[in-house]
Amino acid sequence: MIDTHAVAGWIAQLAFWVLLSLGVFFGELSRRAAIVFLVLWAVGYFGLPRLSPDSGFVVMPYTAVLDIALVWLVFKGDVRLS
């Protein structure tokens, strides 16, 4: 059975790839910015779990922070909910 943390992690990963794709497709992110985000994601995704046995839990919040930065860059600010 999948718990809510795993679902949140998958949503964060999916949001990262969707936001990165939207940014590149619509020209809101330069090639350099996209590469920087990919490198940051790879460092977090592959590097953080190797620091210690408990640091794997930091990957999901790390990816969520990257998602927030991508939302600010792609949508030129926060997304309005109302």
C-alpha positions in Angstrom: 0.0 0.0 0.0 1.3 3.5 -0.9 1.3 6.1 1.9 0.6 9.8 1.5 4.3 10.7 1.6 5.0 8.5 -1.4 2.1 10.1 -3.3 3.3 13.6 -2.4 6.8 12.7 -3.6 5.4 11.5 -7.0 3.3 14.6 -7.3 6.4 16.8 -6.6 8.4 14.9 -9.3 5.6 15.1 -11.8 5.2 18.8 -11.1 8.9 19.4 -11.6 9.0 17.8 -15.0 5.7 19.5 -16.1 6.9 22.9 -15.0 10.4 22.4 -16.6 8.8 21.4 -19.8 6.3 24.3 -19.8 9.1 26.7 -19.1 11.3 25.4 -22.0 8.4 25.0 -24.4 7.0 28.6 -23.9 10.4 30.2 -23.7 10.2 31.3 -20.1 13.4 29.3 -19.2 16.6 29.6 -21.1 18.6 26.6 -22.0 21.1 27.5 -19.2 18.3 27.8 -16.6 16.8 24.5 -17.6 20.3 22.8 -17.3 20.8 24.4 -13.9 17.5 23.1 -12.7 18.2 19.6 -14.1 21.6 19.6 -12.3 20.0 20.7 -9.0 17.4 18.1 -9.3 19.9 15.4 -10.1 22.1 16.4 -7.2 19.1 16.2 -4.8 17.5 13.1 -6.3 20.7 11.0 -6.6 23.0 12.7 -4.0 20.8 13.3 -0.9 19.9 9.6 -0.3 23.6 8.8 -0.2 24.5 11.2 2.6 23.0 9.1 5.3 20.3 6.5 5.6 17.8 9.1 6.9 18.5 11.8 4.3 16.4 10.2 1.6 13.4 11.8 3.2 14.7 15.2 2.3 14.4 14.5 -1.5 10.6 15.3 -1.6 10.8 18.7 0.1 13.9 19.5 -1.9 12.0 18.8 -5.1 9.1 20.8 -3.8 11.4 23.9 -3.3 12.6 23.5 -6.9 8.9 23.4 -8.0 8.2 26.6 -6.2 11.2 28.3 -7.8 10.0 27.0 -11.2 6.5 28.3 -10.6 7.9 31.8 -9.9 10.1 31.7 -13.0 7.6 30.2 -15.4 4.4 32.0 -14.3 6.2 35.3 -13.3 5.0 35.1 -9.7 2.7 33.0 -7.6 -0.3 31.2 -9.1 -3.6 32.7 -8.0 -6.1 30.2 -6.6 -9.1 32.5 -6.5 
